[in-house]
């Protein structure tokens, strides 16, 4: 669906000197953080997104649905790199409607890649998933050679999209870099969404809500602060080397849900109301990602500890 009410006055003939223009697909939690960082470092950015937080849309934004991406070939004029961040589901919602998960994610992605071929845009960064892609771990920590056996529709659609990148590279020369991040959290995320257990937990404790834990709280996951994730994407953009690589992006240390609850309670000085529920079959209980390949290749190190990240998010949420 295209939002006809949104006027778009972007000048496609941007003659400013500097870094190549980037097309950012998606302006959610990750997209909005990355956008600010790209602008800060002098990149020229064009954004296509279904959502925008204010009524007044900047001139370099077009509001629309990726399902209609082929209707907007001008989006790709002068673009040298596409960064794909848009996904309509999370693991729990993907299981509620698997047809929608495929229809709203995989099919628009194929349209995007076909449009890139037509407009001769050759490079793309695809932000996939670090936990859902692998499914149940064979080894800990999991490197990029871990078998991919997703146990949620969300993980399957992410993996299918990765496979289409391989297909389009082989047949049409599209070059990609796939990033598989662990659980992102931090300032800017929607705390009421059922994705991102840290944000959901903070919203519950600050507003006196009951927080539901799937299982007994012993499951361990890797949590990555959003600024470290954005910095990792920037490293790829700056290096400008696209050889169809796949990299895990993680903090490098896993915390149990009980440990995260304890941190949140200590920092807020409040007690969290907890309801324990049966674990969900589609939920990957323990996720530990090996980020060594990315650290070595891009000289990247996560800077923000989980303790500091939670403290920052709580402080910002209270304002």
N, C-alpha and C positions, 0 to 999 in steps of 0.2 A: 504494500500500500504506500502510495506517495502522498505526502501532506501538501496539498496544493496551496494551502494558506501561507506556507513558508516561502518568502521571496529570497531569491539567491542572486546576489549581484557580484559574485566573485570575479575578479579579473583573471582570466586564464593566462593572459600574456604577462605573467609576473616577471618583470625584467630586473628585479633586485639581484645583485650579485650575492653569492654565498652558496650555502648547501642546497643539494637537490631537493625538490619538493616531494613530500611524503603524503600518501593518502591513508588516513587513519579510519578504519572501519569499526565503529563502536565507541561510545562516549560514556561508558558506565564507570564503575569503580577503577578499573585498571586504565581505561582509555583516558579519563579526565586527568589522572595523575601523570600519565605519560605525555599527554598533550602539553601540560604546563612545563614539564621538563624539556620537551623538544623546543618549545618557544624560548625558554630561558637560554638554551644553548644555540639559538640562532637558526634553527631549522624552519623552513617554510612548510606549513602543514595545511592540508585540506581534510575536512572531516565529513563523513557520511554516517549518520546515526538515526536510529528510530526514535531516540529520546534525547531531549536537551532540557536542562533544569530550569531555564527561564523562558519567558514568552518572546523576548527579543533575541533573535538568533543572529550571531555574528556573520559577516559577509563571507567568511571562508568555510561556513558550515552549510550542509544541505541535509534537511531532515527527511528521512525516507526509510523504506524497508529494503533489506538486502535481497528480498525476493524479486524486487524490481530493478536490480542493479544494472541489468543489460539495457534498460531504458535510459540510462544516464552515461553515455560514452564520454561526454565532455568532462566528467569527473576525472578521467584518466589523462587528460591533456597535460603534458609536461611532467607527469608523475614518473618518478624513477623507482619508487618502492611502495608497496602496500603492506600495512601492518593490520592483520586481521585479529580483532579482539571480541567480535560479536558472537554471542551464543544465547539462544532463547530459553534454555533450560538449565537446571542444576540436577544432580543425581536423583533427588527425591521426586521432582516434578517430571523428569524424563520417564520415570517408571509409571507415573499416572496416565500418561498419554504418549506411548511410544511412536504412534503414527505421526503425531505433531512434532515430536523430537526430530524425526527423520525429515519430515516435510519442511520444517522451518529452519533447519540447519544444513543438512547435507545438500539438498537441492539448490538453495541459494548459493552455496559454496561452489558448486559446479558452474552455475551461471557466472559467478565472479571470475573463475579461472578461464572460462571461455571468453569473457569480456577482456580479460588481460591479454589473451592471445590476439584478439582482434585489434586491440589498441596498442599492441607491442610493448606492454609493460612486463618486464621479465623477472622481477624480484619480489618476493613476499616473505614476511615473517608471520608465522602462524603460532598463536599462543594456544597450546593444547592443554593437556591435564597430566599432572605428575602422579596422582593417586589412582584416578579412575581408569586410566589407560592400561595399567599393569594388572589390575585385579589383585588376587591374593598372591602375596610375595612368595617367591621360591627362595630367594636369598635376601639377607639384610646386611647393609643397605642395598637398595636396588640400583644398578646402573642401567644404562640405555640398552644393554643387551638382554635385560630381563624379558622373559616371555610376556607377550601382551594378550591377556585373557580377561577383558573387562567383564564385570558382573553387574553393570548398570547400562541402561540404554544410552545414558550420557557418555559413558566411557566408550561405547561402541561407535557412536556418531563421531566423537573426536578422533578415534582411530581410523574410521572410514575416510574422514577428511584428510588425515595424514596420507593415506594410501592414494587418494586422488592427486595429491601433490606429487607423489612419485610417478603416477600415470602421466600427468601433464608435463613433468620434466622429461620423461622418456620420449613422449610423442611430440611435444611442442616447445621444449626448451625453457619452461618456467623453472627458475631456480629459487630454492626455499631455504629457510632456516626454521626448524620447528623447536619451540621451547616448551618443555613440560614442567610447569611450576608446581610447587607444593601448595598448601593451603594459604592463600594470600589474605592478609588482614591489614587494618590500619585506618588512618584518617581518610574519610571520604566514602567509606563503604556504607551501604544501607543496612543499618543494624536490625531492621525488621525482616529482612529477607532470610529464608531458610537455608542460606549458604554462608559459610564462614562462622564456625562455631564460636570463635572469640567475640566477634561483634554481637552475635545473638545473645551470648551469655552476659555481656556487659549491659545490653539493653534490658535484660531481665533483672539484673541485680540493682540497676539504677532506678527502675520503675516498679520494683516490688512484684515482678511477675515470676511465675514458676518456670524453671528451666528443665526441659526434658532431656535426659541422658539415655541414649540407646545403648543397652548393655549395662555393665557394672562400673564403667568409667575407667577401666584399665587399658582400653585401646589407646595406642600411641600414634601420634601424627606429627608431621613436620609443619611448622608454621613460619611463613615468610612475610616479613613486613613489606608493605606495598612500595615503599621508596627503594628498597633493595631490588624488588622485581623490576621496577621502572628503570633502575640503573643498569640491570642486566640487559634489558631490551636496547637501551642506549648504547651499550658496549657493542652489540651486534651491528647496530646502525653505523656507528663510527668506524668499525673495522671494515664494513662493506664487503664482506666475503661470504658469498652464498654458494655453497657446494652441497646443498640438500642434506645438511647436517641435522641431527636430533640431539638435544641437550636437556638434561635435568637441571632445573633451577630450584634450589632449596636452601634453607637455613643451615642444614647439616646436622641438626640434633632434634630428636623426637621427644615430645612431651605427652604424658598420658592426660586424658580428660580430667582426671582427679587433680593432677598437678596444675593444670590451667585454672581449675576452679579455685584451688588454694591461692594461686597468684592473684586472681581477680578479687577474692575476698580480703586478702591482706592489703592490697593497694587501695580498695574502696573503704575498708573498715566495716564492711557489711557482710551479712550472712546470706548466701544464695539459697532460695527455695528450690529444692531439687525433686524431680519426679523421675524415678527409674522405670524404663520401659524395655521391652524385648528388643534385642539388636535386630537390625534390618539386614536381610540377606544381601541386598544390593550395596550396602555400606562397607567399604574396605576398612576393616577394623584397625589395621596397623600399617602405617606408611613411613618408610625411612628411605629417602632418596640420596643416592651418591651423586654429588655435584662436581666431582673431581675433574671431569673432562671439560666442563665449562670454565671452571676456575683456572685451569691450566691454559686453555686456549685464549681466553679473553682477559686474563689477569684481573678477575673479579672476585671480590670477597664480600659476603654479607656483613653490613656494618652495625645493624640494629638488633640487639638482643631481644628475645621474646619478652623479658621482663620490662625493658625500656619501651618496647613497642606497645605493650598493654597499658603501661603507665601513660604514654602519650595519647593513646586513643581514649582512655577514661577521662583524662584532663580536658581533651578537646570536646568530648561529648557533654561534659558538665556545663560548658559555656553557654 
